[in-house]
Amino acid sequence: MGKKEGGAINFVKTTSDVIRELNKSKRDNDKITELSIFSHGTASNVAFGYENTRVEYIYIENPTNMNNYNIGQLRREDFANNARIDLYSCNSASLFGFGEKTFATTDAMIKAVDIGRSFAEQLSLQSGARVTGVVGRTDYSPVISGQLPTLGGMGGPNSPSVRDRSSAIRLNFTPTKKK
């Protein structure tokens, strides 16, 4: 959303800054209805800083990482009942430990995701929002022509691979109803 529509771009240094900004919504009496996150990512880890900190981005304690360990700081009441979050980072729906793992079939990988809890699913449960995330890599090359990132490939140092496919998978997570 641009300034004309009442939005603004906020630059942040840590995940705590991101969460603090998101948690302002209720105080501002303006609940979050849509949120898109563009960043690097590893399995169940949104890496805002990537290589801009002295802490390796794959480590949970990196202050620029958002993952299952700090997402609990988000407040569900800051999100509207029909909120939607789109994650455009690689592997936001992959489970920890999925990096470099090979699955025999797409169904086997999806079943493994269903057994565990990825960052995308945890974000949906925490926020009450409908969340889309990716198992595999995202491709940012369309951004140069004004389009959103698309699904990329599978495999690599931080991404799972599947023997019967070469492209990433977008998964949707729907939360339980708010009380």
C-alpha positions as CSV (number, residue, x, y, z in Angstrom):
1,M,0.0,0.0,0.0
2,G,1.4,3.4,-0.9
3,K,1.3,6.6,1.1
4,K,-1.7,7.7,-1.0
5,E,-3.8,4.9,0.5
6,G,-2.5,5.6,4.0
7,G,0.4,3.1,4.1
8,A,4.1,3.6,4.5
9,I,7.3,1.6,4.2
10,N,9.0,1.0,7.6
11,F,12.6,0.0,7.8
12,V,13.5,-2.2,10.7
13,K,16.7,-3.8,12.0
14,T,15.5,-6.8,14.0
15,T,12.6,-9.2,14.1
16,S,11.6,-7.6,17.4
17,D,11.2,-4.3,15.5
18,V,9.0,-6.1,13.0
19,I,6.8,-7.7,15.7
20,R,6.6,-4.4,17.6
21,E,5.3,-2.6,14.4
22,L,2.8,-5.4,13.7
23,N,1.6,-5.3,17.3
24,K,0.8,-1.6,17.1
25,S,-2.2,-2.3,15.0
26,K,-4.6,-2.8,17.9
27,R,-3.4,0.3,19.7
28,D,-3.9,2.3,16.4
29,N,-7.4,0.8,16.1
30,D,-6.5,-0.5,12.6
31,K,-6.2,-4.3,12.5
32,I,-4.1,-6.0,9.9
33,T,-6.1,-7.3,7.0
34,E,-3.3,-8.1,4.5
35,L,0.4,-8.6,5.0
36,S,3.0,-9.6,2.5
37,I,6.5,-10.5,3.6
38,F,9.4,-10.4,1.1
39,S,12.7,-11.8,2.3
40,H,15.2,-14.6,2.2
41,G,14.3,-17.8,4.0
42,T,15.5,-21.2,5.1
43,A,13.4,-24.0,6.4
44,S,10.7,-22.5,8.7
45,N,12.8,-19.3,9.0
46,V,12.2,-15.9,7.5
47,A,15.6,-14.3,7.3
48,F,15.2,-10.5,7.1
49,G,18.9,-9.7,7.6
50,Y,20.3,-12.7,5.7
51,E,24.0,-11.8,5.6
52,N,23.9,-8.4,7.2
53,T,24.5,-9.5,10.7
54,R,27.5,-11.2,12.4
55,V,25.2,-14.2,13.2
56,E,24.8,-16.8,10.5
57,Y,21.2,-16.5,9.1
58,I,20.5,-20.2,9.5
59,Y,20.9,-19.9,13.3
60,I,17.7,-19.4,15.3
61,E,19.2,-16.8,17.6
62,N,20.0,-14.4,14.7
63,P,18.1,-11.2,15.6
64,T,16.9,-10.7,12.1
65,N,15.2,-14.2,11.8
66,M,11.5,-14.7,12.4
67,N,10.6,-18.3,13.1
68,N,8.6,-20.6,15.5
69,Y,10.8,-19.5,18.4
70,N,9.8,-15.9,18.4
71,I,6.5,-15.8,16.5
72,G,4.7,-16.2,19.8
73,Q,5.3,-12.5,20.4
74,L,2.7,-11.6,17.8
75,R,-0.7,-10.9,19.2
76,R,-3.7,-12.5,17.5
77,E,-6.0,-9.6,18.4
78,D,-3.9,-7.3,16.1
79,F,-5.2,-9.2,13.0
80,A,-8.7,-8.9,11.5
81,N,-10.9,-11.9,11.4
82,N,-10.4,-12.3,7.6
83,A,-6.7,-11.4,7.6
84,R,-4.3,-12.9,5.0
85,I,-0.5,-13.2,5.1
86,D,1.5,-14.1,2.0
87,L,5.1,-15.3,2.6
88,Y,7.3,-14.8,-0.4
89,S,10.5,-16.2,1.2
90,C,12.0,-19.5,0.3
91,N,11.0,-22.5,2.5
92,S,8.5,-20.7,4.8
93,A,6.4,-23.8,4.7
94,S,9.3,-26.2,5.0
95,L,10.0,-27.8,8.4
96,F,13.2,-27.3,10.3
97,G,15.5,-30.1,9.1
98,F,14.1,-30.1,5.6
99,G,17.2,-28.4,4.1
100,E,18.9,-30.8,1.7
101,K,16.4,-33.6,2.5
102,T,15.1,-35.6,-0.5
103,F,11.6,-37.0,-0.6
104,A,10.5,-39.9,-2.9
105,T,7.3,-38.2,-3.9
106,T,5.5,-34.8,-3.5
107,D,2.8,-36.6,-1.4
108,A,5.5,-37.9,1.0
109,M,6.8,-34.4,1.4
110,I,3.4,-32.9,2.0
111,K,2.6,-35.7,4.5
112,A,5.8,-34.8,6.4
113,V,4.7,-31.1,6.4
114,D,1.3,-32.2,7.8
115,I,3.0,-34.1,10.6
116,G,5.2,-31.2,11.8
117,R,4.5,-27.5,12.2
118,S,6.2,-25.2,9.7
119,F,6.7,-21.4,10.3
120,A,3.8,-20.7,7.9
121,E,1.4,-23.0,9.8
122,Q,2.6,-21.6,13.2
123,L,2.1,-18.0,11.9
124,S,-1.5,-18.9,10.8
125,L,-2.2,-20.4,14.3
126,Q,-0.6,-17.4,16.1
127,S,-2.2,-14.6,14.0
128,G,-5.5,-16.3,13.1
129,A,-4.8,-15.3,9.5
130,R,-4.9,-17.4,6.3
131,V,-1.2,-17.9,5.4
132,T,0.4,-19.0,2.2
133,G,4.0,-20.3,2.3
134,V,6.4,-22.1,0.1
135,V,8.2,-25.5,0.3
136,G,11.2,-24.9,-1.8
137,R,12.6,-21.8,-3.4
138,T,11.0,-18.6,-4.6
139,D,12.1,-16.8,-7.8
140,Y,12.4,-13.1,-7.5
141,S,13.4,-12.5,-11.2
142,P,9.8,-11.3,-12.1
143,V,10.1,-8.5,-9.6
144,I,12.3,-6.5,-12.0
145,S,9.3,-6.2,-14.4
146,G,6.9,-5.2,-11.6
147,Q,5.5,-8.7,-10.8
148,L,5.4,-10.7,-7.6
149,P,7.9,-13.5,-7.0
150,T,7.0,-16.9,-8.4
151,L,7.7,-20.4,-7.4
152,G,11.2,-21.5,-8.0
153,G,13.0,-24.8,-7.9
154,M,13.6,-27.5,-5.3
155,G,16.8,-28.6,-3.7
156,G,20.0,-26.7,-2.7
157,P,21.7,-26.2,0.6
158,N,18.6,-24.9,2.4
159,S,15.8,-26.5,0.5
160,P,14.3,-29.9,0.2
161,S,14.1,-31.8,-3.0
162,V,11.5,-34.3,-4.4
163,R,12.3,-36.9,-6.9
164,D,9.1,-36.5,-8.9
165,R,9.2,-32.7,-9.3
166,S,11.5,-29.8,-9.9
167,S,9.4,-26.8,-8.9
168,A,8.5,-25.5,-5.4
169,I,5.0,-25.9,-3.9
170,R,2.8,-23.2,-2.4
171,L,0.8,-24.4,0.6
172,N,-2.2,-22.6,2.3
173,F,-2.8,-22.7,6.0
174,T,-6.2,-21.8,7.4
175,P,-6.4,-21.1,11.2
176,T,-8.8,-22.3,13.7
177,K,-11.6,-19.8,14.4
178,K,-10.9,-17.0,16.8
179,K,-12.6,-17.2,20.2
